[in-house]
Amino acid sequence: MKKYLALLSLGVMFYACQPSSETSNSESSATPEISEASLQKHVETLASDDFQGRKPFTEGETKTVNYLVDQFKAYGLEPGNGDSYTQDVPMVELTASPSEVMTVEGNGQTVELKVLDEFVAYTEKVVESTSIDASELVFAGYGVVAPEYDWNDYEGLDVKGKTVVVLVNDPGFASGDSTFFKGETMTYYGRWTYKYEEAARQGAAGCLIIHETVPAGYGWSVVRNSWSGASLYLDQSGGAYQPEILGWITRNAAIKIFEASNVDMKNFAARSRSRDFKAVSLGMNASVSVTNKIKRDQSKNVVAKITGSENPDEYIIYSAHWDHLGIGPEIEGDSIYNGAHDNASGTATLLGIAEAMVKMDKPKRSVVFLAVTAEEQGLLGSKHYGENPIYPPAQTVANINMDGITTFGPMKDLTVVGYGQSELEDIAEEIAKKQGRYIIPDPDPGKGYFFRSDHFQFAKVGIPALYASGSYEHMTEGVSYIDSLNKIYLTSQYHRPQDEISDSWVYDGMALDGALMMEVGLNVANSANWPKWKEGSEFKAIRESE
């Protein structure tokens, strides 16, 4: 472990003393090391049972926010929101209780689906109860309207008052054609959030997404755990139209419905990727109800900053989400979803960078440290920030996001999620080389990780964003070692109480990644240049319109 830190220290100090490759006025003093001991302390504290899984609106939130504020104060960082270290995020908590059975009738047959085992259902409407009653089911393929790809699954279709059944991911997935949408790389059209947004725009009464593990990127247990119990939403009174019922059904449940219908639904996924696909009524009607317990409250983003010495009104924002799932269904005798990897690790790295950077000479541009709430509920804290920015997006140079930083040891790779999006990855690649590392694209682009963490909300308002970490090849143990550990995490720990600290965890890899991210921020903060979105990025036009 120590030999990697020695190499790290030399590499980082060498890089920090070099001028930027893009500008000659980038200067930095030798960089203090990110403390492994501090990283470990932060993870152990944030992921402890005492913090109750860090869910917003709980005692766990109060303890987490107080801890983060206290750390920023102790380091000597300034308040990031005027004279406050927090930003209020008004939210509503809806505890949905769906009916035990979803009934689907038609073609002389009845299909009954069991809640949690075969479907989940909820509503984003702030109402005590709602339902769909004998709502006509329409299979709408991937549920995508994408003019730039000349694709419209809703063309000529009126789904007002009806319930659409759609596939997860987008038509490019498993098509074998890298030019069709983005091939195996998921676009935003593949995300479940988009499916519901489009169904709402079309005026549907309900939207049911067919879950499949490979195109979704996670198993049914994740769906079941994430949409049972209380869920949080931004409290936006008088907001846009919402369907009455939103939900997921298993693939087997979908097949039951298709087999009961009078429509030939063989090879439904492959047929939905054809440009000849036309949405079709299944001749079946669905009924399900949801009752809600409603609670309104304020959650908190935590924000601190270092004011720039020369360009204080230009900003680099580091982000990480502090929240997890709280206390939930018991699994293997444990009900506290500690979220040690997701995302005590990223929050600890944010704190580690802040602690190290504040000891340096002030950067030329301002650097902001933003720990956001409610990522697990749909990127809500970062969404609220994007819609109510403390620092104008047009003056925000870059976002560097940390979500799930390795505790398996030092990595030879730096895996960039959303590779090819912005010039930030080029800066990161140069720094990685100085650490003796290489850069690779996300090996699983079809899982849509670029749209599943908080950097996406910065990208949506045009801010170039970097989301990267070592996650593919261990420095000494290789690829297969990390692959086996990642599989264990995804199948038995992710979004489960088993995401907790292990005696096998080490923190030198976290320090290595933290040092790299710190150097990316320092490069941008001390440069006169503005990193740009690359050609082909869907966010380039947003930035250029500012």
Salt bridges, closest charged atoms under 4 A:
ASP50 OD1 - LYS63 NZ 2.70
GLU59 OE2 - LYS63 NZ 3.32
ASP88 OD1 - LYS300 NZ 2.47
ASP117 OD1 - ARG224 NH1 2.88
GLU118 OE2 - LYS256 NZ 2.63
GLU136 OE1 - LYS162 NZ 3.84
GLU198 OE1 - ARG201 NH2 2.94
GLU212 OE1 - ARG251 NE 2.90
ASP235 OD2 - ARG296 NE 2.89
GLU244 OE2 - LYS125 NZ 3.81
GLU314 OE1 - ARG365 NE 2.69
ASP323 OD1 - HIS321 ND1 3.01
GLU332 OE2 - ARG496 NH2 3.57
ASP342 OD1 - HIS321 NE2 3.09
ASP342 OD2 - HIS495 NE2 3.44
GLU375 OE1 - HIS321 NE2 3.26
GLU376 OE2 - HIS321 NE2 4.00
GLU376 OE2 - HIS324 ND1 3.18
GLU376 OE1 - HIS495 NE2 2.88
ASP403 OD1 - HIS321 NE2 3.27
GLU425 OE2 - LYS534 NZ 3.13
ASP426 OD1 - LYS534 NZ 3.10
GLU430 OE2 - LYS433 NZ 3.73
ASP444 OD2 - LYS447 NZ 3.92
GLU473 OE2 - LYS412 NZ 3.82
ASP483 OD2 - LYS487 NZ 3.20
ASP513 OD1 - ARG437 NH2 2.76
GLU535 OE2 - LYS540 NZ 3.54
GLU538 OE1 - LYS182 NZ 2.85
GLU544 OE2 - LYS540 NZ 2.81
GLU546 OE1 - ARG543 NH1 3.34
